[in-house]
Amino acid sequence: MSVEVVHDVERMRMISSAYRKLGKPVHVVPLGAGIHAGHLSMLHAAGRTPGAVVVATVDAPLDTPPQGADVVFVVPRVAGSTRVVPEPGLEPDLTADLTHILRVVNLVSPTGVFVGEKDYELLKALHVACRDLGLAVRVFGVPTVRMPDGVAMSLRNARVSPDARPQATALSAALTAGAHAGVDAARAVLEAAGVEPEYVEVRDGRLMVAANIGGVRLIDNAAIDPEQYPSLAD
């Protein structure tokens, strides 16, 4: 079945409304300009939920419409002044991404939106914003897809040079150690690899890390073992 590529906002609204009238929920998977295995996992997760899958991209369509999508919505950028600012977190500024996804939710009126746990603070901020704004949409987190060496699949991680790859691998190794043995264990792994982290912190039941590796700022996170963090298990 061919995938319809939609550039017009009103056309997208009409398609979404038609699906709902047919009793088919609409699920949105927001992506950037490229696609990798992590994005495909979000598509597969959305596809396992009954309904239609809308992939929302920015500015330009993907080279090849991804398998599992019913519609690719090429979201036009706007020069508006409205921004949705989340509560301060570890990441310096999620405003642009959060505002963009909320705009997509408003344009498509989906039942569900699927976001990767790789960007966990964005996922949490989206959940809070949808709750606070009373939006009738459910936010689904999709587990991070990793390469054989443990590095998370992402367009940013792909920019790391081969020489810096061992340090990128140390981020996921630090998360594995820290999730089961505490933050100090994570810091020790990073120190042994010569990585100076921007932060290694626990928030919302996740161990989160950020570091500049070979000139590329990388972020990653993992669920923690509550037994190693007794204050979170109470």
N, C-alpha and C positions, 0 to 999 in steps of 0.2 A: 504494500500500500504506500502511495506517495505521501510525502510530508509537505504540508502547506507552509510556505514561508510568508509571514504577514509583516508588513511594514506600517500599515495604517492602524492607528489606535481604535478608530470606530469599527473597523473590520474585525479587530481582535475582540472587542466587546460583543459584537454580534455573534461571533463564533462561540465565545464562552457562554453567552446567553442561550444559544441553540443547544449546546451540550446539556446545560442544566435543565432545559425544557424536556429533553429526551430522557431525563433521569440519570445522566452521567455526571458524576462529580468531576471537577477540573482540578488538576494538580500542577503546580508550577515548580520547575527546577531552574533557578537563576544561575546562569553561567557568565563567564567573561567572553573574550573573543576567541579563545582556544578551548580545546577539550582533551582530557586525558582519562586514565582509568578511574581516577577518583570521581570525576564527573559522571562517568558511565555507571558507577555504583549508585549514584543518586538517581539516575534515570531508571535503573533496574528496581530500586526501592519504590520509586513512584509508580512504576509499571506493575508492581505486585499489588497495588491498591486499585480496586475497581474504579474505572473512570478514564478520562482523557488526560494525556500528559502534554503540557505546554513548556517548551524550553524557551527561556527568556534570555536573549543575548543583547550585547550592547553595540550600537552603531552599525555593525556589519554582520551579515549572516555567517555562520560557520561554513567552511569549505564544503563539507559534506553533512547534510542533516543527520543527526545521530539516530541510530536504530533505537526504537522504543518510543520515539517522540511522535505525537500526532500533529503538533503544530510547533513551528519555530517562530517566535515573536521577536522581531528585531526592534528593540525598544529605542525610540528616538531620544536623544539627550535633550534636556531643556536647560535654559539659562536662568531658571527661576531662583528666587532668593530664599525659599522655604527650606529649612533643614530640620531633621529629627535628630536631636542630640541625646545619646544615651548617657546613663550615669557613668562617671569616670571609672575606668578599669585599668588593666595592665597595658592594653594596647592604646597607643597615643590618640588615635582618631578613627573611630568607626562610623562617623557621621555620614560620609558620602555613600558608603556601601549600604548602611541601614536605610537611609533615605531612598536610595534607588530601589531596594527590594520592596519597601513599603509602597512605593509608587507603582511597581509592577503588580503588587497585591490589589491595589486600588483599581488599576486598569483592567485586570483579568477577573477579579472577584472569585478566586479559587477556593476550594474546600481545604486544600492542604498546600504547604510550601515545604520543599525539601532542601536542607542546607547541610553541608558536610561538617562533621565535628572537628575537622582540621582547623576551622575558624570558629572555635568554641565560644569566644566572647561575642562574636557577631551573632551566632546562633542564639545565645542567651538574651542578647539585647533585642533581637527580633521577637523572641517569645514574649518578653516583657512589654515591648511596644504594642504588639498585637493585643495583649491582654489589657493594657492600660487604655488603648484607643477603642476597645470594644469591637475589634474586628472579628468577624465570624470565620476565622481561618485557623487551622491547626498547623503548628510548626513541628516538623519532623527532623530529628538529627540523624545523619547517616554516618556510620563509623568510617574512620580514616582508612584509606587504602594505602598500603605500604609496599615498597619495592623489596626484593629479597634481602637487601642489607639493612632494612628497617626504616629507610628514609621515606617520609610521607610523599605520596604523589601530589605534586603541585607544579604549576607553571613557574613559580618562583624557585623551587628547589631544582628544577631542571636547568636553571641558569648558573648553578654552582660549577666551577671548573673541576676537572678531574683531580687536580692537585689538592683541592680543598675538600674533596669528597669524604676522606676519612673523618674530618671534623664535623661534616654534616651528619655522618653516621653516628657520631658521638652524641648528638642531640637525642636521637631515639634510644640509644643505649642508656643515656642518663635518665630518661623518662622511665624506662623499664626498671632500672635500679631504684629510682626515687619512689615509684609507685608502690614498691613492696618493702623498701627499707628506709624511707624518709628522705626529706629534702637534702640533708647532708650527704647522703649517698649519691644523689644526682649531681650535686656540686663537685664531689670528688671525681666522678667520671669525666665531667667537663674539664676540670683542672688537669687531669692526666692527659687529656687530648689537646691541651693548650688552648681551650676555648674560654674566653671571658664572656660570661652571659650578661645580657642586658637585664634579665630577671629570671629567677627560678622561684616560683611562688605557687601556693595552693589557694585556689578560689573555686567555689561552687562544686566542691568534690572532684576537682581536676588538678593535676600537677601541670603547670604551664611553664614553658621556657621560650626565651627569645635570645638570639645571638646573631652577630654579624659574621658570616662565614664567607671568606673570599670576596668581600665587597657586596654580598647579598644578605639582606636581613631576613632571617628565617624564624618562623614560629612553629611550635608544635605543642601537643598536650596529650595527656593520658589519664584515664580513670585511676583513682588511687585505691589502695587496699585499706579499708577503714581500720583494720586492726593495727596498722602502723601509724594511724593518726587518731588516737583515742578521743581527742577533743571533738572530732567530726562524727564520731560514732554514737555520741550521747543523744 
